[in-house]
Amino acid sequence: MPHKQPTSTSRTQFGKLPDQPTVTTPAHRHAKAFLDAERARIATQPGLGVAGLLVVVPVALLFAFGLGGAENSVVVLSPLVTFALPPLTVIAFWWES
């Protein structure tokens, strides 16, 4: 019996995958319910952005002046930020939802 090679659309662990990823599927090929859900999700994004800023800005100010001034904070935090960005970028590009 020949061994069947799995294709991108047939994986036993995750079940059947769509022929084209949801991210790259054109809008006209999606179901109406999916498009309505996406529009509702996207409509909430401006509010989520403002809420995020209300959290991030005070934390950034705390970090900026918490270590004895902005210059000392930059000296301490810049290596952390520099070496944290590549793993965060990899996670962001690999994220599939």
VENNORNOR-V364763 format. One record per backbone hydrogen bond with DSSP energy under -1.0 kcal/mol. NH is the residue of the N-H (numbers start at 1). CO is the residue of the C=O. If there is no record, write none. Layout:
# VENNORNOR-V364763
{{NH;CO} {NH;CO}}
This chain:
# VENNORNOR-V364763
{{11;15} {29;26} {30;27} {35;31} {36;32} {37;33} {38;34} {39;35} {40;36} {41;37} {42;38} {43;39} {45;42} {48;44} {49;45} {50;46} {51;47} {52;48} {53;49} {54;50} {56;52} {57;53} {59;55} {60;56} {61;57} {62;58} {63;59} {64;60} {65;61} {66;62} {73;69} {74;70} {75;71} {76;72} {77;73} {78;74} {81;77} {82;78} {83;79} {84;80} {85;81} {88;84} {89;85} {90;86} {91;87} {92;88} {93;89} {94;90} {95;91}}
